[in-house]
């Protein structure tokens, strides 16, 4: 059996990478994305996306060390780098991949605006009613409607939203935060990059105006810090959606395994499942077709009329539990040459599974068991293990 790390290096190789993406899942790992997942297409390279490796943590040192160790030609070929507004990954891209254009994922940018809107709503709720949101409070009743896209609301929902805002938002702070969030969505819908740049600059200036709520001012400062990464979206229209898809597959692997305490095993399982490796490369490690002597006899799985399928349960049973009729049936079956491999495997398995009934006479007990072998092929297989079996039984006797 080859080393799994060798297999992974062969199957999951660093190919024509043009887009990198990271996701954060606690303090455990960061994922590097390359082209190749069936059904998911990488917009920059036109090919599918694929996980190429996992690093132990999301710290700057681990991620930067991994990328720095890659070939320089591979790093120079990367044109874009998507990220979820993480300062750590921005620092890694700036130092290790200075030529790559950093793109802030638009989902996380809008989620940041929705978070600021929700903070304004909760603060106004506390200032006006002096308690947290309750079932019949106006602002609490529209908490989910505020996060929806305005163009998806019907007329009744829009009127209900305006009415409840008038009841629960006396100073109009929630309404202002709602319009800021919708204006940010307009920025991403624009097709003209120059117009989009002007729209973002206007939005940042509006957020940082003096009469704005403190949550909106903080949002404006964040948008200003990430201005170049947010505007880069209109250069390539790339997102971090493929990375989040991989995140779902990785979490599924962790959930099926009930968690992993060994990072090496966790990495191998993730790369073989979510990485979608190219198994054709494994032909250099394992032959794609079995040798002629190993071809199946019938060309199909076991069926009711197959001789070997009929005795499948007898082969798993203990030899002492078989009746005379069943022993004769196995003896007749093993007279055919095509079943010689099954007979040898069965005989060696019986030797390893024999219990120690008389520990004071291990050699006599083993000799008695060996004399009950069914055919000469089984005796030959047993004789090859005779010395090892004797030493094992002697150790067990003491």
Secondary structure as UniProt FT lines:
FT   HELIX           4..11
FT   STRAND          19..21
FT   TURN            26..27
FT   STRAND          30..34
FT   TURN            38..39
FT   STRAND          40..41
FT   TURN            43..45
FT   STRAND          50..55
FT   HELIX           60..68
FT   HELIX           72..76
FT   STRAND          80..83
FT   HELIX           87..96
FT   TURN            98..99
FT   STRAND          101..104
FT   HELIX           106..129
FT   TURN            135..136
FT   HELIX           138..141
FT   TURN            142..144
FT   HELIX           145..147
FT   HELIX           150..152
FT   HELIX           155..168
FT   TURN            170..171
FT   HELIX           173..189
FT   HELIX           193..207
FT   TURN            210..211
FT   HELIX           214..225
FT   HELIX           227..231
FT   HELIX           233..236
FT   HELIX           241..256
FT   TURN            257..258
FT   HELIX           263..273
FT   HELIX           279..284
FT   HELIX           292..294
FT   TURN            304..305
FT   HELIX           307..310
FT   HELIX           312..316
FT   HELIX           319..321
FT   HELIX           324..333
FT   TURN            334..335
FT   HELIX           337..339
FT   HELIX           340..352
FT   HELIX           359..361
FT   HELIX           362..370
FT   TURN            371..372
FT   HELIX           376..384
FT   HELIX           386..397
//
